[in-house]
Amino acid sequence: MRGRIRVGTAGWAYADWNGVVYPKPMLRGIDRLTYIARYFDVVEINSTFYAPAPLERVEGWLAHTSNAPNFRFTVKLWQRFTHERTSAWTPADEHDVRIALGPLHAAGKLGAVLIQFPWSFKRSDENREWLGDIVSAFADFPLVVEIRHESWNVLHFYESLAERGVGFVNIDQPLFKKSIKPSAVVTSPTGYIRVHGRNYKEWFRESANVRERYDYLYSPDELAPWAARTEEIAEEAEDVYVVTNNHNLGKAAVNALQLESMLTHEKVDAPPELMETYRDALAPYAKA
């Protein structure tokens, strides 16, 4: 049977989305997360990459999506585990991360924990051990791994993920040197896709800020192969998450809605502000 596909954005609390994705001013009594959950059934929490989330924030996330039973969160693992590797993490570090993961999982809202490594994380004995230790530490949660270096593209790596029930994240990114290429790999019941944009000019520029690096709007022709890969992944996975990370000025929301329409073969609901801003791009895919 075809797996359940959810399409959404990486993050939702961007200041530059006000007046583009969200009404400005925001509707009285409506939180931005509640609003975005009207249009998407998953969001990826990226703030947890920079610091573990406190319990009261997690409780707020759950409260704001309580009327959306099919909505899911995916959570990006704290960079202490993936990017700060000069010393081993501590039990206290693990405890801090679990403060957020535990309640989301218990509420049935946790789609996956995203373990995302940088391009510099290449396949070696030391790095395989590091990844294995992370998987062991959080084995009670649904895990997916994003690696960006081509050295991991070997059969043994995919087999090792499958043996441990860990999903593989298929990505679209600007390609250079040994970057891993687009794929439709499934290694667990959780299928995952992340599209980051193709802003070659800014992606590799050291001084580029986050908005500049992720400032890219995919064309329908560029998205179509990812819709096909999503369908392919859904033939094997039970749950599939498709996340757009090209967030500058709401472009992630535009491409997520386009993908949703491509997958359902129907026009979808879109935030009025987004429809107004990107009418030409959304008109074939979103209801007027």
C-alpha positions in Angstrom: 0.0 0.0 0.0 1.1 3.5 -0.7 2.6 5.3 2.3 1.1 8.5 3.7 2.8 11.6 2.2 3.1 14.8 4.1 4.5 18.0 2.5 5.5 21.1 4.4 8.2 23.6 5.2 11.4 23.8 7.2 10.5 26.3 9.9 7.6 28.7 10.1 8.6 31.6 12.4 10.4 33.8 9.8 10.0 37.5 10.1 10.1 37.9 6.3 7.0 35.7 6.0 4.8 38.4 7.6 2.7 39.9 4.9 3.9 37.2 2.5 2.7 33.9 4.0 0.9 35.4 7.0 -1.5 38.3 7.3 0.1 41.5 8.5 -1.0 42.2 11.1 -1.7 38.6 12.1 -5.3 37.6 12.8 -6.3 38.2 16.3 -6.0 35.1 18.5 -4.3 33.0 15.8 -0.8 31.8 16.3 1.4 31.5 13.2 1.9 27.8 13.8 -1.9 27.3 14.0 -2.2 29.3 10.8 0.4 27.3 8.8 -1.1 24.0 10.0 -4.2 24.9 8.0 -2.2 24.5 4.8 0.5 21.9 5.5 0.4 18.7 7.5 4.1 18.8 8.6 6.7 21.4 9.6 10.3 20.7 10.4 11.5 22.4 13.6 14.8 23.9 12.9 15.3 26.0 16.0 16.2 22.8 17.9 19.4 22.7 15.8 20.7 25.8 17.6 19.5 24.9 21.1 17.3 22.3 22.8 13.7 23.5 23.2 12.3 24.0 26.7 9.2 22.1 27.8 6.9 25.1 27.8 7.7 25.8 24.1 7.0 22.2 23.2 3.7 22.4 25.1 2.9 25.5 23.0 3.6 23.7 19.8 1.3 20.9 20.8 -1.4 23.2 21.9 -1.3 25.2 18.6 -1.8 22.1 16.5 -4.3 20.3 18.8 -7.0 20.8 16.2 -4.9 19.1 13.5 -4.8 15.4 14.4 -2.9 14.4 11.2 -0.3 17.1 11.6 3.3 16.1 12.4 6.5 17.7 13.4 9.9 16.6 12.4 12.7 17.9 14.7 16.3 18.7 13.7 18.8 17.4 16.1 20.9 19.9 18.1 24.2 20.8 16.4 26.1 19.6 19.5 25.6 16.1 18.1 26.3 16.7 14.4 28.5 19.8 14.0 30.4 20.2 17.2 32.4 17.0 17.2 35.7 17.9 18.8 34.5 16.4 22.1 31.9 13.8 23.0 28.5 14.9 24.1 27.4 14.4 27.6 24.4 12.6 29.3 23.2 16.1 30.1 23.2 17.1 26.4 21.1 14.0 25.6 18.7 14.8 28.4 18.2 18.4 27.2 17.3 17.1 23.7 14.9 14.6 25.1 12.9 17.3 26.8 11.4 18.2 23.4 11.4 14.8 21.8 9.6 13.0 24.6 6.4 14.9 24.7 6.1 15.2 20.9 6.6 11.4 20.6 4.1 10.7 23.4 1.5 12.9 21.7 1.9 11.0 18.4 3.1 14.2 16.7 6.8 13.3 16.1 7.3 12.2 12.5 11.1 12.0 12.6 14.2 13.3 14.3 16.5 14.7 11.6 20.2 14.0 12.1 21.8 16.4 9.6 25.5 16.5 9.0 27.5 19.0 7.0 29.4 18.3 3.8 32.6 18.0 5.8 31.3 14.9 7.5 32.9 12.2 5.3 32.7 8.5 5.6 35.4 7.2 7.9 35.7 4.7 10.7 35.6 7.5 13.2 32.5 9.2 11.7 30.7 5.9 11.3 31.2 5.3 15.0 30.0 8.8 15.8 26.8 8.3 13.8 26.3 4.9 15.4 26.5 6.4 18.8 23.9 9.0 18.0 21.6 6.3 16.7 22.1 4.3 19.8 21.4 7.3 22.0 18.1 8.1 20.4 17.0 4.7 19.1 13.6 5.0 20.8 12.6 7.7 18.3 12.1 7.6 14.5 15.4 8.7 13.1 16.5 9.9 9.7 20.0 10.9 8.6 21.0 13.6 6.1 24.6 13.4 4.9 25.9 15.6 2.1 29.2 14.0 1.0 29.3 11.5 -1.8 31.6 9.2 0.2 28.5 7.8 2.0 26.9 6.7 -1.2 27.8 3.0 -0.8 25.6 0.0 -0.4 27.0 -0.9 3.0 25.9 2.4 4.4 22.3 2.0 3.2 22.3 -1.6 4.5 23.5 -0.4 7.9 20.8 2.2 8.2 18.2 -0.4 7.2 19.5 -2.8 9.8 19.0 -0.2 12.5 15.7 1.1 11.2 17.0 4.5 10.4 15.7 6.5 7.4 17.8 8.1 4.7 17.2 11.8 3.7 17.1 12.3 0.0 18.2 15.9 -0.8 18.3 18.5 -3.5 21.2 20.9 -3.0 23.7 22.9 -5.1 26.2 20.3 -6.3 29.9 20.6 -6.3 32.9 18.3 -6.0 31.7 15.3 -3.9 28.2 16.4 -3.1 25.6 13.7 -2.8 23.2 13.7 -5.6 19.4 13.5 -5.8 18.0 10.0 -5.0 14.9 8.1 -3.9 16.4 5.8 -1.2 14.3 4.1 1.4 15.9 2.4 4.4 13.2 2.5 7.0 9.4 2.9 7.3 10.1 6.7 7.3 10.9 8.2 3.9 12.3 11.7 3.8 13.0 14.4 1.2 14.6 17.8 1.8 14.9 20.4 -1.0 17.3 23.2 -0.1 17.2 25.3 -3.3 19.9 25.7 -6.0 21.3 29.1 -5.3 24.8 28.3 -6.4 25.9 31.9 -6.2 25.3 32.2 -2.5 25.4 28.6 -1.2 29.2 28.4 -1.2 29.9 32.1 -0.3 31.2 32.1 3.3 29.8 35.5 4.1 26.3 34.7 2.8 23.6 34.8 5.5 20.9 32.2 5.8 18.3 34.2 3.8 20.7 34.7 0.9 21.8 31.0 0.9 18.2 29.7 0.8 16.8 32.3 -1.6 15.6 30.2 -4.5 12.3 29.4 -6.1 12.1 26.1 -7.9 10.3 26.0 -11.3 7.6 23.4 -11.8 10.0 21.5 -14.2 12.6 21.3 -11.4 10.0 20.1 -8.9 8.5 17.4 -11.1 11.3 14.9 -10.7 10.9 15.3 -6.9 7.2 14.6 -7.1 8.1 11.4 -9.0 10.7 10.4 -6.4 8.2 11.0 -3.6 5.8 8.6 -5.3 8.6 6.1 -5.6 9.5 6.4 -2.0 5.9 6.1 -0.9 5.8 2.6 -2.6 8.1 1.4 0.1 7.8 3.7 3.2 4.9 3.9 5.5 5.2 7.7 6.1 6.9 10.1 3.7 7.9 13.7 4.7 8.7 16.2 1.9 10.2 19.4 3.4 11.1 22.5 1.5 13.9 24.6 3.0 14.2 27.4 0.5 12.5 29.7 3.0 13.4 33.2 2.0 10.3 35.3 1.5 8.0 32.3 1.6 9.4 30.5 -1.4 9.4 27.2 0.5 5.7 27.5 1.0 5.1 28.2 -2.7 7.1 25.1 -3.7 5.5 22.9 -1.0 2.1 23.8 -2.3 3.1 23.1 -5.8 4.5 19.7 -4.8 1.3 18.9 -2.9 -0.8 19.7 -5.9 1.5 17.6 -8.2 1.1 14.6 -5.8 -2.7 14.9 -5.3 -3.4 16.0 -8.9 -5.8 18.6 -7.4 -5.6 22.3 -6.7 -4.8 23.0 -3.0 -5.7 25.7 -0.5 -3.1 28.5 -0.2 -2.7 31.4 2.2 -4.3 34.5 0.5 -1.2 36.6 1.1 1.0 34.0 -0.6 -1.4 33.6 -3.5 -1.3 37.4 -4.0 2.5 37.6 -3.9 3.2 34.5 -6.1 0.0 34.4 -8.2 1.7 33.4 -11.4 3.6 30.5 -9.8 0.6 29.3 -7.8 -2.3 29.8 -10.1 -2.0 26.4 -11.8 -1.7 24.6 -8.5 -3.8 26.5 -5.9 -7.4 27.4 -5.5 -8.2 31.1 -6.3 
